[in-house]
Amino acid sequence: MDSKIIRDKVKEHFSSMLGSEKFAKFAVLLPLIQKDNDTHILFEVRSHKLRRQPGEICFPGGRVDNRDKTVQSAAIRETEEELGISKQQISDVFPLDYLVSPFGMIVYPHVGFIDGSESIKPNPAEVEEVFAVPLSFFLKTRPKIYSVDVKIEPEDDFPFDLIVGGHDYNWRTDKIDEYFFVYEDKVIWGLTAKILAHFTDVIS
């Protein structure tokens, strides 16, 4: 191949995360509301009818799809649909750091304010209930962090004969930190807790 063609191709290439096209993209909103003259964070409890993570505590959000112009618009759309509110009630939406999950997901968290939270009518197909926790609780409380081992297990047809070491190859292992907050009878953990901890670091 001609060297000029190579230079032109590389020069025109837009850098992104290698393999990102295979990742599912999700966008979520960390919603802030005013309650009792104080700032609270709003949470959802996922419907027990859902196949994935029923009954777990989360933020409004979901998969980014073709109708979404940006990941931010996806976070806003999902919040509207899940909480039964209008787009006009959601303001000052800003991105937080995104997360790359080892399970094939990229999650784009945002923080924003919801006005008129008393008009929220959760979509029962997705949301069992909503509740709010004072922001001050998370500013004063650090999460408990526990490690989970991630192991690599090649499939039966993996070509061990093509790699040095074969079946005895020394695979790299890793750990995932799982974050937990406990507020009264509510356990907030996983990606939701990790986003929470990041947000409080940003504003502290």
N, C-alpha and C positions, 0 to 999 in steps of 0.2 A: 504494500500500500504506500502511496506517495506520502512523504513526510508533511507536505503542506495540507493534505486532506486530514491527516491525524491532528495537526495543530488546530485547524479550523473546527474540527469536531469537538476537541477538548475545550477550546475557547468558548464554544457555544453551549457547553453543558452546564446546566444549573445544578449546583451541589445540593444534595438532600441526604437523608439517612438511607444508607444502603439497605435495600429490601423493604423500604417503607410501603411500597405499593401492595405488599401482601398483608400488611397490618390492618386490622379493623380500627377505624377512627371513632372515638367517642368524645362528646363535649358535655360538660356539666357546669352547673351554676351553684356557687356557694351563696345562698340568699341571706341578705341582712334585712331585718325588719325592726321597726320601732315598737316597743311594748313596755308599758309601765314606765314611760319616760327614759327608757334605756335601749341600747342596741342588743338585739338577740340574733342568733343564727337559727334559721329554719331548717328542719330535717323532715325527710319522708321515711315512713316504714313501708317497705315494698309489700304489695299484695301477696297474700299466701296462695293465691291462685296462679302466680307466675311460676314458670318452669325454672327460671334461673334466679338463684338467691332469694327465695321467698322469705318474707318476714324480716329481712335485714334492713338496717338503717343506712340511708344514702342521701345524696343531694339530687335535685331534679337533673335529668340529663338522659342522653341516649346516643344512639349511633348517628354519625354525620352521614347524610345522604345527598343525592344529586340535587334536591331542591334547595339545599342550603348554600348560600353564596360564600359563607365563611364559617369557621368553627364557632365563632361567637354567635352568629345568627342561629346555628344549630342549638346552642345552649339556651338561647332565649326561646326558640320554638318549643323545645322540649319542656321548658318551665311553664310556658303558657298551657300546653296540652295536659301536663300532669297536675297542675295546681288550679286549672280552670280560671285563669286570670287573663287580662289583656296585655298586649305588648306595651301599652302606654303605662302600665303599672310597674314596669321594670326599667330601671334607670341606672346610669353610671356603672356600666358593665366594663370590667377591665380584666385582661388575661393574667393568670398566674403561671408558674412554671408548668410545662407539660410533663407527663410521665410516660415512660416506655415500659410496658409490662412484659415480663418474659413469656407471657401466655398469648402473645400475638396481638396486643392492643396498644394504641397510643391514645392517652386520655388528655384532653385539653380542658383544664379547669379555668373557670372565670369566677369573679366575685361581682356581685351587683346588689342593688337595693330594690326591695319590693314595697310599693306604697299600697295602702288600703288592704293590709293582710287579712282583715276581718272578712273580706269578701271571697277568700280562698275557698274553692269547692273542689277538693281532690277528685281525680278521675278514679273511680273504684276499681276499674280494670287493672290499674297499675299501682295505686297507692292505697294502703290500708288505713293510714292515719298520718297526720302531720303534728309536729310538736316543735317548740322553740326552747333554746337554751341561752341564757345570758352570755354574751361574748366575754364578759369579765371572767367567767368560769374557765374558759380555755386560755385566757391570758395569765391566769394564776396557776393552772394545772398543766404539768408536763405529761405527755403520754407515756404509758408503759410500753416498752418495746421488747418483742420476743423474736427470736430468729427461727426461720424455717429452712431446712436444707433443701437444695435443689440438686437432684442427681440426674446424670445422663445415662439413659439406657437404650443403646442402639437396637434397632429391630433385627429380627432373626436373619434377614437377608443382607445385613450390612457387610460390605466387602473387607473384612478384617485382613485378608491376605494382601490388600493393596496399601496398607499403612505399616509403618515401622512399629514393631511391638505387638502387632496383631491383637489377639484377644486380651493381651496384658497391657494394652495401651493405657497410659496414665491420663485419664480424662480429667479436665479441670472441673472442680465443683464450685458451688457458690452458695450463698445464703441470702434469703429475702428477709428484710426486717418488717414485721407486722406491728402496726401501731394500734394501741387501745386507749380509749377514753371511757370512763364509766361515770355517768351522771344519773344519780338516783337509780331508777330501775332500767335505764337505757345503756346499752353497750354499743359504742360507736367504734368500729375497727376497720382494718383493711385500707383500701385506697381512700375512703372517705376520711378516716382518721389521719392519714398521711397528708392529704390536702389541707385539712384543718391545721395540722402542726406547721406546715409551710406557710399558710396564711398568717398565723399568729407571729411567726418569725418575721414576716414581711412588715407587719404593722407595729411590731414591738420596738 
